[in-house]
Amino acid sequence: MTDVQLIFLGTGTSAGVPMIGCHCEVCESADPHDKRTRPSVIFRYNGINVLVDTSPELRLQCVASRIDHIESVVYTHAHADHIVGLDDLRRFNAARQGPLDVWADERTHQALDRCFGYAFIEPDPSSKLFRPHLQRQFIDGPFEIAGARWTPIPLLHGEMHVLGFRVGRVAYCTDVSKIPEASYELLEDLDVLVLDALQKKKHTTHFSLEEAIVAAQRIGARETWFTHIAHGLSHAQTNAELPDRLRLAYDGQIVSGRGTR
């Protein structure tokens, strides 16, 4: 497999930055790095794009990053900020003139069915409806997309079990408040680690910045990028204070790692 590129479509928390009704220094910042849409990424390798999560701003994110095609979709979990952009996938169906595989665990598929059941129905060729055409694929262990092995990383998001993913030496772990001991073994020998770091204050369902730094230093990736960032963290100021090889990510950023372990 060729090297893996990771494209950050969105790096913000569930409320986004700027936040509705907030006029703090970060929400009113002129620095474009402080404009954060809801979290989603593209894994790019072997000439294909695999989308992780469908944020509410998916259309705008894909236009901004010039994502013209995707080959599959993978979900970390079914919270609203990670799934409600699903209907925008119909444009990718039109571009490829065919269905898209959607990879998720059983619990996430159940939620997707409740919210977007229409998107998983085989279309009537005579119908003029413009809707997504998606095919369920269930995650119950490592799986393969376009010649690459995807390793699910079990994580805890508060009391909720969610997934991160590793492809080659690149791992994406958003929405995490605890990494189970067994999952640390799946995060060894990384070029690129992406990790949740919500804010400085401790939170019940997300790593604080301090907790994320501790976890990142234990994992020891060549470089670590923090995501799911709230308005309490200024991009420039926070990065100036972080240890070497640890930085806040930003919308539109592209990083790369090796495609093999």
C-alpha positions as CSV (number, residue, x, y, z in Angstrom):
1,M,0.0,0.0,0.0
2,T,1.2,3.5,-0.7
3,D,1.6,6.1,2.0
4,V,-1.6,7.2,3.8
5,Q,-2.7,10.8,3.7
6,L,-5.1,12.1,6.4
7,I,-7.2,15.1,5.4
8,F,-8.9,16.9,8.3
9,L,-12.3,18.0,7.0
10,G,-13.3,19.2,10.5
11,T,-11.5,19.5,13.8
12,G,-14.1,21.1,16.1
13,T,-16.3,20.0,19.0
14,S,-20.0,19.2,18.6
15,A,-21.0,22.9,18.9
16,G,-18.3,24.0,16.3
17,V,-16.2,27.1,16.6
18,P,-17.3,29.9,16.5
19,M,-20.2,28.7,18.8
20,I,-23.7,30.2,18.5
21,G,-24.1,33.0,21.0
22,C,-20.4,33.2,22.1
23,H,-18.2,36.1,21.6
24,C,-15.0,34.9,23.3
25,E,-11.6,35.6,22.0
26,V,-11.4,32.3,20.0
27,C,-14.9,32.5,18.6
28,E,-14.2,36.0,17.3
29,S,-10.6,35.2,16.2
30,A,-9.5,36.3,12.8
31,D,-7.1,33.4,12.6
32,P,-8.7,30.9,10.1
33,H,-7.2,28.0,12.1
34,D,-9.7,28.9,14.9
35,K,-12.6,28.2,12.6
36,R,-13.5,24.6,13.4
37,T,-16.3,22.6,11.8
38,R,-17.5,19.3,13.3
39,P,-15.1,16.4,13.2
40,S,-14.5,14.3,10.1
41,V,-11.5,13.1,8.1
42,I,-10.5,11.5,4.8
43,F,-8.1,8.6,4.6
44,R,-6.5,8.7,1.2
45,Y,-4.3,5.9,-0.2
46,N,-4.0,3.8,-3.4
47,G,-5.8,6.6,-5.2
48,I,-9.0,6.3,-3.2
49,N,-10.7,8.4,-0.5
50,V,-12.4,6.8,2.6
51,L,-14.5,9.1,4.6
52,V,-14.7,8.7,8.4
53,D,-17.9,10.1,9.8
54,T,-20.4,12.5,8.1
55,S,-20.5,15.7,10.0
56,P,-23.2,18.3,9.7
57,E,-21.0,20.5,7.5
58,L,-20.0,17.6,5.2
59,R,-20.9,19.4,1.9
60,L,-19.0,22.5,2.9
61,Q,-16.0,20.5,4.1
62,C,-15.8,18.5,0.9
63,V,-16.1,21.6,-1.3
64,A,-13.4,23.4,0.7
65,S,-11.0,20.4,0.5
66,R,-11.9,19.5,-3.1
67,I,-13.1,16.0,-2.2
68,D,-14.8,15.0,-5.5
69,H,-15.1,11.3,-4.8
70,I,-15.2,8.8,-2.0
71,E,-15.1,5.0,-2.2
72,S,-16.4,4.0,1.3
73,V,-17.6,5.5,4.6
74,V,-16.6,4.4,8.0
75,Y,-18.2,5.5,11.3
76,T,-16.7,5.9,14.8
77,H,-20.1,6.1,16.6
78,A,-23.6,7.5,16.1
79,H,-23.6,10.9,17.9
80,A,-25.3,13.6,15.9
81,D,-22.1,15.6,15.1
82,H,-20.7,12.5,13.4
83,I,-23.7,11.3,11.4
84,V,-26.2,14.0,10.5
85,G,-24.5,14.9,7.2
86,L,-25.2,11.4,5.8
87,D,-27.7,12.7,3.2
88,D,-24.9,14.6,1.5
89,L,-23.4,11.2,0.5
90,R,-25.9,11.1,-2.4
91,R,-23.6,13.4,-4.4
92,F,-20.9,10.8,-4.1
93,N,-23.3,8.1,-5.3
94,A,-24.1,10.3,-8.3
95,A,-20.4,10.8,-9.0
96,R,-19.6,7.1,-8.9
97,Q,-22.9,6.0,-10.4
98,G,-23.2,3.3,-7.8
99,P,-23.6,2.5,-4.2
100,L,-21.3,3.2,-1.3
101,D,-20.3,0.8,1.4
102,V,-20.9,2.0,5.0
103,W,-18.8,0.4,7.7
104,A,-19.9,0.6,11.3
105,D,-20.5,-1.6,14.3
106,E,-23.9,-3.0,15.0
107,R,-25.0,-0.3,17.5
108,T,-24.0,2.4,15.1
109,H,-25.9,0.7,12.2
110,Q,-29.0,0.5,14.3
111,A,-28.9,4.3,14.9
112,L,-28.2,5.0,11.2
113,D,-31.3,2.8,10.3
114,R,-33.5,4.8,12.7
115,C,-32.3,8.2,11.3
116,F,-31.6,7.4,7.7
117,G,-33.3,4.1,6.9
118,Y,-34.3,5.4,3.4
119,A,-30.6,5.6,2.4
120,F,-30.1,1.8,2.8
121,I,-33.0,0.7,0.6
122,E,-32.2,-0.7,-2.9
123,P,-33.4,2.1,-5.2
124,D,-36.2,1.6,-7.8
125,P,-34.6,2.3,-11.2
126,S,-37.8,4.0,-12.3
127,S,-37.7,6.4,-9.3
128,K,-36.7,10.0,-9.7
129,L,-35.8,10.4,-6.1
130,F,-32.4,11.8,-5.3
131,R,-31.2,10.1,-2.2
132,P,-28.2,8.1,-1.0
133,H,-27.7,4.5,-2.0
134,L,-25.7,2.8,0.8
135,Q,-24.8,-0.7,1.6
136,R,-24.3,-1.9,5.2
137,Q,-20.9,-3.5,6.2
138,F,-20.5,-4.6,9.8
139,I,-17.4,-4.0,11.8
140,D,-16.6,-6.9,14.2
141,G,-12.8,-7.0,13.8
142,P,-10.2,-5.8,11.3
143,F,-11.6,-5.3,7.8
144,E,-10.2,-4.4,4.3
145,I,-11.0,-1.4,2.1
146,A,-9.3,-1.2,-1.3
147,G,-6.4,-3.4,-0.4
148,A,-5.7,-1.8,3.0
149,R,-6.3,-3.3,6.4
150,W,-8.4,-1.2,8.8
151,T,-7.9,-2.1,12.5
152,P,-10.7,-0.8,14.8
153,I,-9.4,0.6,18.0
154,P,-11.9,0.1,20.9
155,L,-12.2,3.4,22.9
156,L,-14.4,4.8,25.7
157,H,-16.3,8.0,25.2
158,G,-17.6,8.4,28.7
159,E,-19.4,5.1,29.2
160,M,-20.1,4.7,25.5
161,H,-18.0,2.2,23.5
162,V,-16.7,3.9,20.3
163,L,-14.1,3.1,17.7
164,G,-10.9,4.7,16.4
165,F,-9.2,3.3,13.3
166,R,-5.7,2.5,12.3
167,V,-4.5,2.2,8.6
168,G,-0.8,1.5,8.2
169,R,1.0,3.8,10.6
170,V,-1.8,6.3,10.9
171,A,-4.5,6.2,13.6
172,Y,-7.5,8.4,14.2
173,C,-9.0,8.4,17.7
174,T,-11.6,11.1,18.1
175,D,-14.2,11.3,21.0
176,V,-12.3,9.5,23.6
177,S,-12.1,9.9,27.4
178,K,-10.2,6.7,28.1
179,I,-8.1,4.3,26.1
180,P,-8.4,0.7,27.3
181,E,-5.1,-1.0,28.1
182,A,-5.5,-3.5,25.3
183,S,-6.0,-0.7,22.8
184,Y,-2.6,0.8,23.5
185,E,-1.0,-2.3,21.9
186,L,-2.9,-1.4,18.7
187,L,-1.4,2.1,18.7
188,E,2.3,1.1,18.7
189,D,4.8,2.2,16.1
190,L,2.7,5.1,14.6
191,D,3.8,7.8,12.3
192,V,0.7,9.8,12.9
193,L,-1.7,9.8,15.8
194,V,-4.9,11.9,15.9
195,L,-6.4,12.2,19.4
196,D,-9.3,14.0,21.1
197,A,-8.3,17.0,23.1
198,L,-11.4,19.1,24.0
199,Q,-10.3,21.8,26.4
200,K,-8.1,22.5,29.4
201,K,-10.8,21.7,31.9
202,K,-11.5,18.1,32.7
203,H,-14.6,16.6,30.9
204,T,-16.6,13.4,31.5
205,T,-16.6,12.2,27.9
206,H,-13.5,13.7,26.3
207,F,-9.8,13.9,27.0
208,S,-8.8,17.3,28.4
209,L,-5.7,18.7,26.8
210,E,-3.6,17.5,29.7
211,E,-5.0,14.0,29.5
212,A,-4.5,13.9,25.8
213,I,-0.8,15.0,26.2
214,V,-0.2,12.1,28.7
215,A,-1.8,9.6,26.4
216,A,0.0,10.9,23.3
217,Q,3.4,10.7,25.1
218,R,2.7,7.2,26.2
219,I,1.8,6.1,22.7
220,G,4.9,7.9,21.3
221,A,3.9,8.5,17.7
222,R,6.3,10.4,15.4
223,E,3.7,13.2,15.4
224,T,0.4,13.7,17.2
225,W,-2.4,16.0,16.1
226,F,-5.3,16.9,18.5
227,T,-8.8,17.2,17.2
228,H,-12.4,17.7,18.5
229,I,-11.3,21.1,19.9
230,A,-13.5,23.5,21.7
231,H,-13.4,27.3,21.8
232,G,-11.3,27.3,25.0
233,L,-8.1,26.5,23.0
234,S,-6.6,29.1,20.7
235,H,-4.7,27.5,17.9
236,A,-1.6,29.7,17.9
237,Q,-1.3,30.1,21.7
238,T,-2.0,26.5,22.5
239,N,0.5,25.2,19.9
240,A,3.2,27.6,21.3
241,E,2.8,25.9,24.7
242,L,2.6,22.2,23.6
243,P,5.5,19.8,23.8
244,D,7.4,18.9,20.6
245,R,5.6,16.7,18.1
246,L,2.2,17.5,19.6
247,R,0.0,20.1,17.9
248,L,-3.6,21.1,17.4
249,A,-4.9,20.1,14.0
250,Y,-7.0,22.5,11.8
251,D,-9.7,22.2,9.2
252,G,-8.2,21.5,5.7
253,Q,-4.9,20.2,7.0
254,I,-3.2,17.2,5.4
255,V,-0.7,15.0,7.1
256,S,0.9,11.7,5.9
257,G,2.2,8.5,7.3
258,R,3.6,5.2,6.0
259,G,1.1,2.7,4.7
260,T,2.7,-0.4,6.3
261,R,3.7,-1.3,9.9
